[in-house]
Amino acid sequence: MHAGIVVVPLNWHWVADEVAYVLDDAEVRALLVDDDFRAVADEAQARLDRDLLVVPIGGDAYQDLLDAQRAASRRPACGGPDVLTRRARPDARRGCATR
């Protein structure tokens, strides 16, 4: 992949020691985990000697993460209070210019 992402599958039956072993061996930097398995992920993370980003999937924590990302990248919408809407020509596409 161009992003440098590699998927490392984990078995949902594994206990924290087994998960930690695979995470360490694969040099995993981020772990996407369902809320149902968050406790095992947290235990596995505690066994590592380095930082690991644990991203919860599902539930309120996931929604909070999405909302924070949206807020950080939000741009003013066309027609908002800080934006002028103008057309160079009547047949031109609608565009935005900041005041």
N, C-alpha and C positions, 0 to 999 in steps of 0.2 A: 504494500500500500504506500501511496505517496506520503501519507501522514506519519508513517513509521509505526503504525499500530499493528500489534500482533495479538490475536485472540488466544488466550490460554484457558482451555476448558477445565472446570473443576467439577468433581463429583459431589452431588448434594448429600451423599451419605458420609463424606469424609468429616473427621473431627478436626479441631483447630490445629493440632500438630501436623497432620497430613497436609492441610491447606497451607500452613506456614512454610512447610518444606517446599512445596511447588512454587509458592510465591517468591521464596528466596532463590531457588534454583533458576527460575525463569527471569529473575531480576525485575519483577513486576513493579511498576511505579504507581499504578492506579487500579483499583478493584471496584467494579460495579457489582452491587449486591442487593438482592431483594430483601425487603424488611424482615421476611421470615427467617433469613439466615444471617442477620446482622450480628447476633451474639457470637456466632462462630467466627465471623469475619473480624470482629473486634478482638477476640481471643488470639486469632492468628496474627493480627497486626501487632499485638503486644509482644509476641514471641520474636519478631523481626528486630534486627539491629540497625534498622534504617527507617526513614519515613516512608509511609505508604498513604496515598490519597484514597480514602474509602468513600465511594459515591453511592448513596442509597438510591435504589430504584423502587418507586412506588411509595405510597404513604405521604405524610406531611413533609418529611425531610426532603424528599425528591421535589415536591412542589415548591418548597422554599428555595432550593437550589436553582430551579428554573426561573422563579420570579426574580431572584437576585441577578441572574445573568441577563434577563430581559431589561431590568432597570439600569444595569451598567452600560448596555449598548443602545439604549433608547435615544432616538433622535426626534427633534420636533417634527410633527406631522405637517404636511402642506395645509395651509389655511389656519394654523394654530395662532395663538396670540403673538408669537415672536417671529412670524414668517409672513412675507408678502407673497401673494399669488399673482403671477403676471403671464401674459402671452406676448411673444414677440410679433407673431402674425396670427390672424384669426384661425388659420388652419394648422398652427403649430401645436405640438403636444403641450399639455399643461405642465408647468415647471414651478419651482420654488426659488425664491431668493430671500436671504435673511435681511432684516432691516439694518 
